[in-house]
Amino acid sequence: MRFLRPFADRRAAGRALARVLAKRKLADPVVLALPRGGVPVAAEIARVLKAPLDIVLVRKIGVPFQPELAAAAVVDGDSPQIVTNADVMALAGVTRDEIEAAAKRELEEIERRRKAYLKDRARVPLEGRTLILVDDGIATGASIRAAVRGLRKKQPKMLILAVPVAPADTVQELRKEVDEVVCLTMPEPFFAIGTHYIDFHQMSDEEVVELLAQQEREASSPGPVS
């Protein structure tokens, strides 16, 4: 599937994904966002599917001279998962020891974000459920791979990756690690996620907290009386 025009913003992209996912009639879904950018996308999906929303905390480990280029990623959990991008590591001359040292620093940031975003909020049970992992787009896929491998340990019934935009070759590789990929736009050539949005502003922690709180309020409020 392709969208010829850029998405207005992340929430518009989420609504477009939700329309596709709603047709699947998925059993017992949970929507899981990668903060920060994945949260507004996921919130729209959770609203349409009437599914709980939670987050997966992953931190990218960039190369020293180009931090946005992911050499690896680390995901929090009972035993933190480190997923490396061997091609980038070789090209940049980054060693495994450097990756592990950086991972320790990023786990500190993960802990900070966990406290900021979730506070005392109970985590959503995942075992045996249909998990929909959401981000605002994929570039190298290192963060997504880390999240996927962490979620596989939760023994879901099904694991779906849903993103508005990603390179076709990355999507093809990720199909091997999940049960299904829903990607709306796979441009060739692929330059950057932000080029496919009109509004792609850097989200703040405050925006993430408010979106999570808003979704929780909506989920807990009673529906209209028929």
C-alpha positions in Angstrom: 0.0 0.0 0.0 1.2 3.5 -0.8 0.2 7.0 0.2 1.3 9.6 -2.4 1.0 12.5 -0.1 2.7 13.0 3.3 0.7 12.4 6.5 -0.5 15.6 8.1 0.9 14.5 11.5 1.5 11.3 13.6 -2.2 11.1 14.7 -3.4 11.2 11.1 -1.0 8.4 10.3 -2.4 6.5 13.3 -5.9 6.9 12.0 -4.9 5.5 8.6 -3.2 2.5 10.2 -6.3 2.0 12.4 -8.6 1.7 9.4 -6.4 -1.1 8.0 -6.1 -2.9 11.3 -9.8 -2.7 12.2 -10.5 -4.8 9.2 -8.5 -7.7 10.7 -10.9 -8.2 13.6 -8.0 -9.1 15.8 -8.5 -11.1 19.0 -7.7 -9.5 22.3 -5.4 -6.8 21.0 -2.9 -4.7 22.9 -1.3 -1.7 21.3 2.3 -1.0 22.2 4.1 2.2 21.3 7.7 3.2 21.0 8.1 6.6 22.7 8.2 9.3 21.9 7.0 9.4 18.3 5.1 6.2 18.3 2.7 7.2 21.0 0.4 9.5 19.1 0.2 7.0 16.2 -0.6 4.1 18.7 -3.1 6.2 20.6 -5.3 6.5 17.5 -5.0 2.8 16.8 -5.9 1.9 20.4 -8.9 4.3 20.3 -10.4 2.7 17.1 -9.7 -0.9 18.2 -10.9 -0.2 21.8 -7.6 -1.8 22.9 -5.4 -1.0 25.9 -2.3 1.1 25.2 1.1 0.6 26.7 4.7 1.4 25.8 7.9 -0.4 25.0 11.0 1.4 26.1 13.9 1.1 23.6 16.9 3.3 23.1 18.9 3.6 20.0 22.7 3.5 20.2 24.1 5.7 17.5 27.6 5.8 16.1 29.8 8.5 17.7 30.1 10.8 14.7 26.5 10.4 13.6 24.2 9.7 16.6 21.1 9.4 14.4 22.7 6.4 12.6 21.8 3.3 14.7 24.6 0.9 15.4 22.4 -1.0 17.9 19.5 -0.6 20.2 18.6 -1.8 23.7 15.2 -2.7 25.1 14.3 -2.8 28.8 13.0 -5.9 30.4 13.8 -8.7 32.9 17.0 -9.1 30.9 17.8 -6.2 28.6 18.1 -7.1 24.9 20.8 -5.6 22.8 20.3 -5.8 19.0 23.2 -4.8 16.8 23.4 -3.5 13.2 26.5 -5.4 12.0 26.8 -3.4 8.8 26.7 0.0 10.6 29.1 -1.2 13.3 31.6 -2.4 10.7 31.3 0.7 8.6 31.8 3.0 11.6 34.4 0.9 13.4 32.3 0.5 16.5 33.2 -2.4 18.8 31.0 -4.7 20.9 32.5 -3.3 24.1 31.6 0.3 23.0 28.0 -0.9 22.3 27.7 -2.5 25.7 29.1 0.6 27.5 26.6 2.8 25.6 23.8 0.3 26.4 24.4 0.9 30.1 24.0 4.6 29.7 20.8 4.2 27.6 19.3 1.9 30.2 19.6 4.8 32.7 17.6 6.9 30.3 15.1 4.1 29.9 14.6 4.1 33.6 14.1 7.9 33.7 11.5 7.6 31.0 9.7 4.7 32.7 9.3 6.8 35.8 8.2 9.9 33.8 5.7 8.2 31.5 4.2 5.4 33.6 4.6 6.5 37.3 2.6 4.0 39.2 0.5 2.8 36.3 0.0 -0.9 36.1 1.5 -2.6 33.0 -0.9 -4.3 30.6 -0.8 -8.1 30.6 0.7 -9.4 27.3 0.9 -13.2 27.4 -1.4 -14.9 25.0 -2.7 -11.7 23.4 -2.4 -10.1 20.0 0.4 -7.5 20.3 0.5 -4.5 17.9 3.9 -2.8 18.0 3.7 0.8 16.7 6.2 3.5 15.8 6.0 6.6 13.6 8.3 5.0 11.0 11.3 2.8 10.6 14.8 3.7 9.2 17.4 1.1 10.0 15.1 -1.1 12.1 17.4 -1.6 15.1 15.0 -0.2 17.7 12.1 -2.2 16.3 14.2 -5.4 16.3 15.1 -4.9 19.9 11.5 -4.3 20.8 10.3 -7.4 18.8 12.8 -9.7 20.5 11.8 -8.4 23.9 8.1 -8.9 23.2 8.6 -12.4 21.9 9.7 -13.3 25.5 6.2 -12.3 26.6 4.7 -15.3 24.7 2.1 -13.4 22.7 -0.5 -15.2 20.6 0.4 -13.0 17.7 2.9 -10.1 17.1 2.0 -7.5 14.5 4.3 -4.6 13.5 2.3 -1.5 12.3 4.1 1.6 11.0 3.1 4.4 8.6 6.4 4.4 6.6 9.6 2.3 6.2 12.0 1.2 3.5 10.9 -1.9 1.6 14.0 -3.8 2.2 13.8 -3.2 6.0 10.1 -4.3 6.0 11.1 -7.5 4.1 13.7 -8.3 6.8 11.3 -7.6 9.6 8.6 -9.9 8.2 10.9 -12.8 9.3 10.6 -11.7 13.0 6.9 -10.9 13.4 3.7 -12.6 12.4 2.5 -9.7 10.2 3.7 -6.3 9.1 1.3 -3.5 8.2 3.2 -0.6 6.5 1.3 2.0 4.6 4.2 3.5 2.6 7.4 2.0 1.4 9.1 4.7 -0.7 12.0 4.0 -3.0 14.5 5.6 -2.5 14.0 6.1 1.2 15.6 9.2 2.7 14.1 10.0 6.2 10.9 9.3 8.1 10.3 13.0 8.6 10.0 13.7 4.9 6.7 11.8 4.9 5.0 14.1 7.5 3.9 17.7 7.2 4.2 18.0 11.0 7.0 15.9 12.4 7.9 18.0 15.5 10.2 16.6 18.2 7.8 15.4 20.9 8.3 16.2 24.5 8.0 13.9 27.5 5.0 16.1 28.6 3.1 15.3 25.3 3.7 11.6 25.8 2.5 11.7 29.4 -0.7 13.6 28.4 -1.5 11.2 25.5 -1.1 8.2 27.8 -3.2 9.8 30.5 -5.9 10.8 27.9 -6.1 7.3 26.5 -6.4 5.8 30.0 -9.2 8.2 30.9 -11.1 7.4 27.7 -10.6 3.7 28.2 -12.0 3.8 31.7 -15.0 6.0 31.0 -18.3 4.2 30.4 -19.6 4.3 26.9 -23.0 5.8 25.9 -26.1 4.1 27.1 -28.0 2.4 24.3 
